[in-house]
Amino acid sequence: MAPAPSKTGAVQFKKPTVEDGAAMWELVNESTLDQNSAYKYIMMCEFFAETCVVAKENDQLVGFVTAFIPPERQDVVFVWQIGVHSSQRGKGLASKLLHQLVHRSGCEKVEYVEATVTPSNEASQALFRRLARSYDTECEVSACFSEDLFPEEGHEEELTFRVGPIKKN
């Protein structure tokens, strides 16, 4: 059973505000993550704050997860993106962000965590498999979006990682 959300050392986990959107965008632009517009991060903070989490150390954003609950599947939270500042890598922050997400009040009906991951993204694949192990549940992988759907050259296919069912008791 995964631990309930709490503060971890100097890192605090919070519900994002629109003021966090710019820092999320900057973190992504300083990384190898897929870049989205600044508007996307501000919008996620405004309209999906209940299913997003920011991690702050000394009031500075050091990580985040953006996610949403698909309208047709209220028992799923779909993870759009996880960002971790380079100063925090290797400290388990991405796992802690996912655990915080699962225990958010906005995810009380959620039994499954889903995300799409490319075949070459071994770190994200390991992250979702660790999440499944921490809840003693399954991690199913299936085809989602084939590479021919993407307009840019060289985009890999996206595989769905489905973790669950998750028991939070």
Contacts in CASP RR format, 6 or more apart in sequence:
PFRMAT RR
TARGET T0000
AUTHOR 0000-0000-0000
METHOD contacts of the structure
MODEL  1
MAPAPSKTGAVQFKKPTVEDGAAMWELVNESTLDQNSAYKYIMMCEFFAE
TCVVAKENDQLVGFVTAFIPPERQDVVFVWQIGVHSSQRGKGLASKLLHQ
LVHRSGCEKVEYVEATVTPSNEASQALFRRLARSYDTECEVSACFSEDLF
PEEGHEEELTFRVGPIKKN
1 135 0 8 1.000
1 136 0 8 1.000
1 167 0 8 1.000
1 169 0 8 1.000
2 99 0 8 1.000
2 102 0 8 1.000
2 134 0 8 1.000
2 135 0 8 1.000
2 168 0 8 1.000
3 99 0 8 1.000
4 103 0 8 1.000
5 13 0 8 1.000
5 99 0 8 1.000
5 100 0 8 1.000
5 103 0 8 1.000
5 104 0 8 1.000
7 13 0 8 1.000
8 96 0 8 1.000
10 57 0 8 1.000
10 58 0 8 1.000
11 55 0 8 1.000
11 56 0 8 1.000
11 57 0 8 1.000
11 62 0 8 1.000
11 88 0 8 1.000
11 93 0 8 1.000
11 96 0 8 1.000
12 55 0 8 1.000
12 56 0 8 1.000
12 57 0 8 1.000
13 53 0 8 1.000
13 54 0 8 1.000
13 55 0 8 1.000
13 96 0 8 1.000
13 97 0 8 1.000
13 100 0 8 1.000
14 53 0 8 1.000
14 54 0 8 1.000
14 55 0 8 1.000
14 56 0 8 1.000
15 49 0 8 1.000
15 50 0 8 1.000
15 52 0 8 1.000
15 53 0 8 1.000
15 54 0 8 1.000
15 104 0 8 1.000
16 24 0 8 1.000
16 44 0 8 1.000
16 45 0 8 1.000
16 49 0 8 1.000
16 52 0 8 1.000
16 53 0 8 1.000
16 54 0 8 1.000
16 64 0 8 1.000
17 45 0 8 1.000
17 49 0 8 1.000
18 42 0 8 1.000
18 45 0 8 1.000
18 46 0 8 1.000
19 45 0 8 1.000
20 41 0 8 1.000
20 45 0 8 1.000
20 54 0 8 1.000
20 61 0 8 1.000
20 64 0 8 1.000
21 38 0 8 1.000
21 41 0 8 1.000
21 42 0 8 1.000
21 44 0 8 1.000
21 45 0 8 1.000
22 38 0 8 1.000
22 41 0 8 1.000
22 42 0 8 1.000
23 60 0 8 1.000
23 61 0 8 1.000
24 41 0 8 1.000
24 44 0 8 1.000
24 45 0 8 1.000
24 54 0 8 1.000
24 61 0 8 1.000
24 63 0 8 1.000
24 64 0 8 1.000
24 66 0 8 1.000
24 83 0 8 1.000
25 36 0 8 1.000
25 37 0 8 1.000
25 38 0 8 1.000
25 40 0 8 1.000
25 41 0 8 1.000
27 61 0 8 1.000
27 63 0 8 1.000
27 64 0 8 1.000
27 83 0 8 1.000
27 85 0 8 1.000
28 34 0 8 1.000
28 35 0 8 1.000
28 36 0 8 1.000
28 41 0 8 1.000
28 81 0 8 1.000
28 83 0 8 1.000
29 35 0 8 1.000
30 86 0 8 1.000
31 83 0 8 1.000
31 86 0 8 1.000
33 81 0 8 1.000
33 83 0 8 1.000
34 81 0 8 1.000
36 81 0 8 1.000
41 66 0 8 1.000
44 52 0 8 1.000
44 66 0 8 1.000
44 68 0 8 1.000
44 80 0 8 1.000
45 52 0 8 1.000
48 66 0 8 1.000
48 67 0 8 1.000
48 68 0 8 1.000
50 104 0 8 1.000
50 105 0 8 1.000
50 106 0 8 1.000
50 107 0 8 1.000
51 67 0 8 1.000
51 68 0 8 1.000
51 69 0 8 1.000
51 77 0 8 1.000
51 101 0 8 1.000
51 104 0 8 1.000
51 106 0 8 1.000
51 107 0 8 1.000
52 64 0 8 1.000
52 65 0 8 1.000
52 66 0 8 1.000
52 67 0 8 1.000
52 101 0 8 1.000
53 64 0 8 1.000
53 65 0 8 1.000
53 97 0 8 1.000
53 100 0 8 1.000
53 101 0 8 1.000
53 104 0 8 1.000
54 61 0 8 1.000
54 63 0 8 1.000
54 64 0 8 1.000
55 61 0 8 1.000
55 62 0 8 1.000
55 63 0 8 1.000
55 64 0 8 1.000
55 88 0 8 1.000
55 93 0 8 1.000
55 96 0 8 1.000
55 97 0 8 1.000
56 62 0 8 1.000
57 88 0 8 1.000
61 85 0 8 1.000
62 84 0 8 1.000
62 85 0 8 1.000
62 87 0 8 1.000
62 88 0 8 1.000
62 93 0 8 1.000
63 82 0 8 1.000
63 83 0 8 1.000
63 84 0 8 1.000
63 85 0 8 1.000
63 88 0 8 1.000
63 93 0 8 1.000
63 97 0 8 1.000
64 81 0 8 1.000
64 82 0 8 1.000
64 83 0 8 1.000
64 97 0 8 1.000
65 79 0 8 1.000
65 81 0 8 1.000
65 82 0 8 1.000
65 83 0 8 1.000
65 94 0 8 1.000
65 97 0 8 1.000
65 98 0 8 1.000
65 100 0 8 1.000
65 101 0 8 1.000
66 79 0 8 1.000
66 80 0 8 1.000
66 81 0 8 1.000
66 82 0 8 1.000
67 77 0 8 1.000
67 78 0 8 1.000
67 79 0 8 1.000
67 80 0 8 1.000
67 101 0 8 1.000
68 77 0 8 1.000
68 78 0 8 1.000
68 80 0 8 1.000
69 76 0 8 1.000
69 77 0 8 1.000
69 78 0 8 1.000
69 106 0 8 1.000
69 107 0 8 1.000
69 110 0 8 1.000
70 76 0 8 1.000
70 78 0 8 1.000
74 109 0 8 1.000
75 109 0 8 1.000
75 110 0 8 1.000
75 111 0 8 1.000
75 112 0 8 1.000
76 110 0 8 1.000
76 111 0 8 1.000
76 112 0 8 1.000
76 113 0 8 1.000
76 114 0 8 1.000
77 101 0 8 1.000
77 102 0 8 1.000
77 107 0 8 1.000
77 110 0 8 1.000
77 112 0 8 1.000
77 113 0 8 1.000
77 114 0 8 1.000
78 114 0 8 1.000
78 115 0 8 1.000
79 98 0 8 1.000
79 101 0 8 1.000
79 113 0 8 1.000
79 114 0 8 1.000
79 115 0 8 1.000
80 115 0 8 1.000
82 94 0 8 1.000
82 97 0 8 1.000
82 98 0 8 1.000
82 124 0 8 1.000
82 127 0 8 1.000
83 94 0 8 1.000
84 93 0 8 1.000
84 94 0 8 1.000
84 97 0 8 1.000
94 127 0 8 1.000
95 127 0 8 1.000
95 130 0 8 1.000
95 131 0 8 1.000
95 134 0 8 1.000
98 113 0 8 1.000
98 127 0 8 1.000
98 131 0 8 1.000
99 131 0 8 1.000
99 134 0 8 1.000
101 107 0 8 1.000
101 113 0 8 1.000
102 110 0 8 1.000
102 113 0 8 1.000
102 166 0 8 1.000
102 168 0 8 1.000
103 168 0 8 1.000
110 166 0 8 1.000
111 164 0 8 1.000
111 165 0 8 1.000
111 166 0 8 1.000
112 162 0 8 1.000
112 163 0 8 1.000
112 164 0 8 1.000
112 165 0 8 1.000
112 166 0 8 1.000
113 128 0 8 1.000
113 131 0 8 1.000
113 162 0 8 1.000
113 163 0 8 1.000
113 164 0 8 1.000
113 166 0 8 1.000
114 160 0 8 1.000
114 161 0 8 1.000
114 162 0 8 1.000
114 163 0 8 1.000
115 124 0 8 1.000
115 128 0 8 1.000
115 160 0 8 1.000
115 161 0 8 1.000
116 144 0 8 1.000
116 145 0 8 1.000
116 158 0 8 1.000
116 159 0 8 1.000
116 160 0 8 1.000
116 161 0 8 1.000
117 124 0 8 1.000
117 125 0 8 1.000
117 128 0 8 1.000
117 158 0 8 1.000
117 159 0 8 1.000
117 161 0 8 1.000
118 156 0 8 1.000
118 157 0 8 1.000
118 158 0 8 1.000
118 159 0 8 1.000
119 156 0 8 1.000
119 157 0 8 1.000
119 159 0 8 1.000
120 156 0 8 1.000
124 161 0 8 1.000
125 141 0 8 1.000
125 161 0 8 1.000
128 139 0 8 1.000
128 161 0 8 1.000
128 163 0 8 1.000
129 139 0 8 1.000
129 161 0 8 1.000
131 139 0 8 1.000
131 163 0 8 1.000
132 138 0 8 1.000
132 139 0 8 1.000
132 163 0 8 1.000
132 164 0 8 1.000
135 163 0 8 1.000
135 164 0 8 1.000
135 166 0 8 1.000
135 167 0 8 1.000
137 163 0 8 1.000
137 164 0 8 1.000
137 165 0 8 1.000
137 166 0 8 1.000
137 167 0 8 1.000
138 162 0 8 1.000
138 163 0 8 1.000
138 164 0 8 1.000
139 161 0 8 1.000
139 162 0 8 1.000
139 163 0 8 1.000
139 164 0 8 1.000
140 160 0 8 1.000
140 161 0 8 1.000
140 162 0 8 1.000
141 159 0 8 1.000
141 160 0 8 1.000
141 161 0 8 1.000
141 162 0 8 1.000
142 159 0 8 1.000
142 160 0 8 1.000
142 162 0 8 1.000
143 157 0 8 1.000
143 159 0 8 1.000
143 160 0 8 1.000
144 157 0 8 1.000
144 158 0 8 1.000
144 159 0 8 1.000
144 160 0 8 1.000
145 157 0 8 1.000
145 158 0 8 1.000
146 157 0 8 1.000
147 154 0 8 1.000
147 155 0 8 1.000
147 156 0 8 1.000
147 157 0 8 1.000
END
